[in-house]
């Protein structure tokens, strides 16, 4: 009986490409003990890669130079300047912490801090509260609601300089439109921006006219993201408008409210343009805020080192203000995680077994 030919196998087909097992790491040998050879990159590939890197840096370098020239270098230079006595004309002189000690004893700086804090305390809650009320009203089905939303947002687009010029004419004590209107209703003329007792309140009112529109837009977008199912469920349970607002809407808006609180506070602490255009810190220093005090010391009194020290005092306050919510959130998260992991520990398991 003739012998049948043996069946061909993969090993009998001669040299073929080895199929690497994807589950095996690179460089591991095949079943026959050979290792996969990866050819080294050629010289042309290395040159092409180097050319791509050089091209990328050529595109990025202008932005890097702008950031270094307008951010990093001025910050470092002003920090060194805060430890020197410098009038921007003659050579500077190193004084150490003398500028910071002088700030702690300067009554004008203390007045600027008080004015800034009062402005912040009045402006921030009022802008957020009015923005929330207007956002709730504009979140309804109304005719021409898009027009109303635009009208409330337009003042925010107007620059602070234009606002200052506009309201300087409106609130002028002699020929302003505000006193003309008060005269028609039988109220005596007011000083407004020229009265030390009213000037800061007038600035707060001007800022509310322009800054509330930003809060309205942000809160309106957040209101439209509240799940309708939660509102319907609360209403089916018998909750009224007040309870829905308190227990459903406001908890859903809490992250946005925290953002607005931080944003508006930082803006209030940095107010300058409006003060410079309207009152220039007067009358009698009643509207001198920290940023205007810094500008006055550096570019009006030519004590640049002293002004830089005041600027870094403000920067430190802003850093602390920005860090407080993060620290509070981290502590709350750690306490929450500890509360969740506490009962699962050995003591918790022993107590559960009892």
C-alpha positions in Angstrom: 0.0 0.0 0.0 1.5 3.3 -1.0 2.3 5.8 1.8 0.2 9.0 1.9 2.1 12.3 1.9 2.5 14.0 5.3 0.2 17.1 5.8 1.8 20.4 5.4 2.1 22.6 8.5 3.0 26.2 9.1 6.5 25.2 10.0 7.0 23.5 6.6 6.2 26.6 4.5 9.5 28.2 4.8 10.4 31.7 6.1 7.3 33.7 6.8 6.5 36.7 8.9 6.0 35.9 12.5 2.7 36.8 14.1 3.3 38.3 17.5 0.9 37.5 20.2 -0.8 40.8 21.3 -1.0 39.6 24.8 2.8 39.2 25.1 5.0 42.2 25.9 7.2 43.7 23.2 10.5 42.0 22.7 9.3 38.6 24.0 10.3 35.6 21.9 7.9 33.6 19.7 7.2 29.9 20.2 10.5 29.0 18.5 12.5 31.1 20.9 13.3 33.9 18.5 12.8 37.6 19.6 10.9 40.2 17.6 13.4 42.6 16.1 12.4 46.3 15.9 14.5 48.2 13.4 16.1 51.3 14.9 14.8 54.7 13.6 16.7 55.8 10.5 18.6 59.0 10.3 15.9 60.6 8.1 13.2 59.8 10.7 15.3 61.4 13.4 15.8 64.5 11.3 12.1 64.7 10.5 11.2 64.5 14.2 13.7 67.2 15.0 12.3 69.4 12.3 8.8 69.0 13.7 10.0 69.9 17.1 11.7 73.1 15.8 8.5 74.0 13.9 6.4 73.5 17.0 8.6 75.8 19.1 8.6 78.4 16.3 4.8 78.6 16.6 4.7 78.5 20.4 7.6 80.9 21.1 5.7 84.2 20.4 3.1 83.3 23.0 5.8 82.1 25.5 7.7 85.4 25.1 4.5 87.4 25.6 3.7 85.5 28.8 7.2 85.9 30.1 7.4 89.6 29.2 4.0 90.6 30.4 3.4 88.3 33.3 6.3 86.5 34.8 9.0 89.2 34.6 6.8 92.0 35.9 5.6 89.9 38.9 9.2 89.0 39.8 10.4 92.6 39.3 7.6 94.1 41.4 8.2 91.6 44.2 11.8 92.8 44.4 10.6 96.4 44.1 8.4 96.0 47.2 11.6 95.5 49.3 13.2 98.7 47.9 12.8 102.4 48.1 12.4 103.5 44.4 11.0 106.6 42.8 11.5 105.3 39.2 14.1 108.0 38.5 17.0 107.6 40.9 18.8 104.3 41.7 16.8 102.2 44.2 17.8 101.4 47.7 17.2 98.1 49.6 15.0 98.6 52.7 13.8 95.1 53.4 10.4 94.9 55.1 10.2 98.7 55.8 7.6 99.2 53.2 5.3 96.5 54.7 5.8 97.9 58.2 4.9 101.4 56.9 1.7 100.0 55.3 0.6 98.7 58.7 0.9 102.1 60.2 -0.4 104.2 57.3 -3.9 105.7 58.0 -4.5 106.3 54.3 -3.9 102.6 53.5 -6.2 101.7 56.4 -8.9 104.0 54.9 -8.4 102.4 51.5 -8.9 99.0 53.0 -12.0 100.0 54.8 -13.5 101.6 51.6 -12.7 98.5 49.6 -14.2 96.2 52.1 -17.4 98.3 52.4 -17.6 98.4 48.6 -17.2 94.7 48.4 -19.7 93.9 51.2 -22.3 96.1 49.5 -21.7 95.2 45.9 -21.2 91.4 46.0 -24.4 90.2 47.7 -26.6 92.9 46.0 -25.3 92.0 42.6 -25.9 88.2 43.1 -29.2 88.7 44.8 -30.6 91.0 42.1 -29.2 88.8 39.5 -31.0 85.8 41.0 -34.3 87.6 41.2 -34.0 88.8 37.6 -32.9 85.4 36.4 -35.9 83.8 38.0 -38.2 86.3 36.4 -36.6 85.9 33.0 -36.8 82.1 33.2 -40.5 82.3 32.7 -42.5 82.1 29.4 -42.8 85.8 28.6 -43.3 87.8 25.4 -40.2 89.4 24.2 -38.1 87.6 26.8 -35.1 87.6 24.5 -35.2 91.4 24.3 -35.4 91.7 28.1 -32.4 89.4 28.6 -30.4 91.4 26.1 -31.3 94.7 27.7 -30.2 93.5 31.1 -26.9 92.2 29.7 -26.0 95.3 27.6 -24.7 97.4 30.6 -22.1 94.7 31.4 -20.6 95.1 27.9 -20.1 98.9 28.4 -16.6 99.7 29.7 -16.0 101.1 33.1 -14.6 104.3 31.6 -17.7 104.9 29.6 -19.8 104.2 32.6 -17.9 106.7 34.7 -18.2 109.4 32.0 -21.9 108.8 31.6 -22.8 108.8 35.3 -20.5 111.8 35.9 -22.9 113.8 33.8 -26.1 112.2 35.2 -25.0 112.7 38.9 -23.6 116.1 38.5 -24.8 118.2 41.4 -25.4 121.4 39.3 -26.8 120.3 36.0 -27.2 116.5 36.2 -30.4 114.7 35.2 -30.6 113.0 38.6 -31.0 116.3 40.6 -33.3 117.6 37.9 -35.6 114.6 38.5 -35.4 115.0 42.3 -36.3 118.6 42.0 -39.5 117.8 40.1 -40.6 115.4 42.8 -39.8 117.9 45.6 -36.6 116.5 46.9 -33.6 118.8 47.6 -30.5 118.4 45.3 -28.0 115.8 46.4 -24.2 115.8 46.2 -23.8 112.2 44.9 -20.2 111.9 43.8 -19.2 115.1 45.5 -20.6 114.2 48.9 -18.2 112.2 51.2 -21.2 110.4 52.6 -22.8 109.4 49.3 -19.9 109.0 46.9 -19.1 105.4 47.7 -22.8 104.4 47.7 -23.1 106.1 44.2 -20.2 104.0 43.0 -21.8 100.8 44.3 -25.1 101.8 42.5 -23.2 102.4 39.2 -21.4 99.0 39.6 -24.7 97.3 40.2 -26.1 98.8 37.0 -23.3 97.2 35.0 -22.3 94.1 37.0 -25.8 92.6 37.7 -26.2 91.6 34.0 -23.3 89.1 34.2 -24.9 87.4 37.2 -28.3 87.3 35.4 -26.8 85.5 32.4 -24.8 83.0 34.4 -27.7 82.2 36.8 -30.2 82.0 33.9 -28.0 79.4 32.2 -27.8 77.5 35.5 -31.6 77.7 36.0 -32.2 76.2 32.6 -29.9 73.2 33.6 -32.0 72.4 36.7 -33.6 68.9 35.9 -37.4 69.5 35.3 -38.0 66.0 36.8 -36.9 67.2 40.2 -39.2 70.3 40.0 -42.2 68.1 38.9 -41.5 65.6 41.6 -41.4 68.3 44.3 -44.7 69.8 43.0 -46.4 66.3 43.0 -45.4 66.0 46.6 -47.2 69.2 47.3 -44.3 71.7 47.5 -45.1 75.3 46.7 -43.0 77.8 44.8 -41.1 78.8 47.9 -40.3 75.2 48.9 -39.3 74.3 45.3 -36.9 77.3 45.3 -35.4 76.5 48.7 -35.1 72.7 48.5 -34.6 72.1 44.7 -33.5 75.2 42.8 -31.0 76.8 45.2 -29.2 73.5 46.0 -28.9 72.9 42.2 -27.5 76.5 41.8 -25.0 76.2 44.7 -21.9 75.6 42.6 -22.8 78.6 40.3 -23.5 80.8 43.3 -20.1 79.9 44.8 -18.4 80.8 41.5 -20.2 84.1 41.3 -19.4 84.9 44.9 -15.7 84.4 44.3 -15.8 86.2 40.9 -17.6 89.2 42.1 -15.5 89.5 45.2 -12.3 89.5 43.2 -13.7 92.1 40.8 -14.8 94.3 43.7 -11.4 94.1 45.3 -9.8 95.2 42.0 -12.1 98.1 41.2 -10.1 101.0 39.7 -11.4 102.4 36.4 -14.7 103.7 37.8 -13.0 105.4 40.7 -10.4 107.0 38.5 -12.9 108.4 36.0 -15.5 109.6 38.5 -14.0 110.7 41.8 -10.2 110.1 41.7 -10.4 108.8 45.3 -12.3 111.9 46.6 -13.9 113.6 48.2 -11.7 113.5 51.2 -10.5 110.0 50.4 -14.0 108.5 50.8 -13.7 106.5 47.6 -10.0 105.7 47.7 -9.8 101.9 47.2 -6.7 99.7 47.4 -6.0 99.6 43.7 -6.3 103.4 43.4 -4.1 103.7 46.4 -1.5 101.6 44.7 -1.6 103.7 41.5 -1.5 106.9 43.5 1.6 105.8 45.4 3.5 104.4 42.4 2.7 106.9 39.7 1.5 110.1 41.5 3.7 110.2 44.6 6.6 108.3 42.8 7.0 105.8 45.7 7.0 102.7 43.5 8.4 100.4 46.2 5.7 101.4 48.6 3.0 100.9 46.0 4.5 97.5 45.1 4.2 96.5 48.7 0.6 97.5 48.8 0.0 95.5 45.6 1.5 92.4 47.1 -0.7 92.9 50.2 -3.7 92.9 47.9 -2.3 89.9 46.0 -1.9 87.9 49.2 -5.5 88.7 50.2 -6.7 87.5 46.7 -4.7 84.3 47.1 -6.2 83.6 50.5 -9.6 84.3 49.1 -9.2 81.9 46.3 -7.7 79.2 48.5 -10.4 79.3 51.2 -13.1 77.5 49.0 -10.6 74.9 47.9 -9.5 74.2 51.4 -13.1 74.0 52.6 -14.1 71.7 49.8 -11.1 69.4 50.6 -11.9 69.3 54.3 -15.6 68.6 53.6 -14.6 65.8 51.1 -12.2 64.3 53.6 -14.8 64.4 56.4 -17.3 62.8 54.0 -14.9 60.0 53.0 -14.0 59.4 56.7 -17.7 59.2 57.5 -18.2 56.6 54.8 -15.2 54.5 55.6 -15.6 54.7 59.4 -18.3 52.0 59.8 -16.4 49.7 57.5 -13.4 49.6 59.7 -12.6 46.9 62.3 -14.4 48.8 65.1 -17.4 49.4 62.8 -17.6 45.7 61.8 -17.3 44.6 65.5 -20.1 47.0 66.4 -22.3 45.7 63.5 -21.6 42.1 64.7 -22.8 43.0 68.2 
